[in-house]
Amino acid sequence: MKNRIQFVPLMLIFAGIIVIIVLIMQPISVHIFRNNIAVLFPKGIIALQERNLLFIIQALMLLVIIPVYILTFIFSWKYRVNNPKAKYDPDLVDNRLAEYIWWGLPCILTLIVGAITWVETYRLDPLKPIESDKKPMTIQVVALQWKWLFIYPEEKIASLNFVQFPKQIPIHFEITADAPMNSFWIPHLAGQIYAMPKMRTELNLIADVEGDFRGSSANLSGEGFAGMHFIARASSEEDYHHWSESAKKSTKVLSMEEYNKLAAPSENNPAEIYQLKDEQLFNQIIMKYMHPKEK
């Protein structure tokens, strides 16, 4: 019995050391792997506001979590078996002040978290246009098996597994799918949004800096899911115009016939650039599910 009593303080000390090590290692690991944690190191105003919301909610929750951990050690130490000064009070469970604290504070924080999330969710609505003195650029996105097709209706070009746009210009993505439901995500720039057949959804984002950002599927979609990623390149306006002009001279032409070949399931496709033959291709992809099948 005596050995067991002596073991309790050692166990608490050991648990405390583990908690301290975890708390120290978290910021160190985040710093080391910062290039691989896009959500915490955003490159666009939308992603930045989403990251800040995540931090605010986490900080509010820590107001409950941290005291719980501290009090766990305090109570374990104070009410240990070999502490003669500890007072046994079986009626403490009915103490009104204690009840108000451990029920009231979590309820208040839950209401605060809910209110903040509600307000910020509407403010960060992905369909809401970004306020800017520059004209937004529209890019249409089609999720295929297992690749991403990007259509530039104004420039009359298209690209596969690669999308480029100027920095500091609002980008308006129109998104659909011609395959099982998927999810479009560029974590450095914005949150994910679903892509579904027969439906058109929207996502507005803006890149504050130049760079190549990883885009991917955020929804399991079968055998080729792991390779369903693309490069999102934010460049200067001059570089973008050079790229779009060179794309218009591509020897590959994206017609409906060529699209049907492209839409066949395939994995790990390299980036491709096309001239766009039909400006209504995106609408045709959506509407083909609306038309009755010919017998």
Secondary structure, DSSP 4 states (H G I P E B T S, - for coil): -HHHHHHHHHHHHHHHHHHHHHHHHHHHHHHHTGGG-GGGS-SSHHHHHHHHHHHHHHHHHHHHHHHHHHHHHHHHHHT-TT-TTPPP-GGGGG-HHHHIIIIIHHHHHHHHHHHHHHHHHHHT-TTSPPP-SS--EEEEEEEETTEEEEEETTTTEEEESEEEEETTS-EEEEEEESSS-EEEE-TTT---EEE-TT--EEEEE--SS-EEEEEEE-S--STTGGG-EEEEEEE-HHHHHHHHHHHTT-S-EE-HHHHHHHTS--SSPPPEEEEES-TTHHHHHHHTTTSPPP-
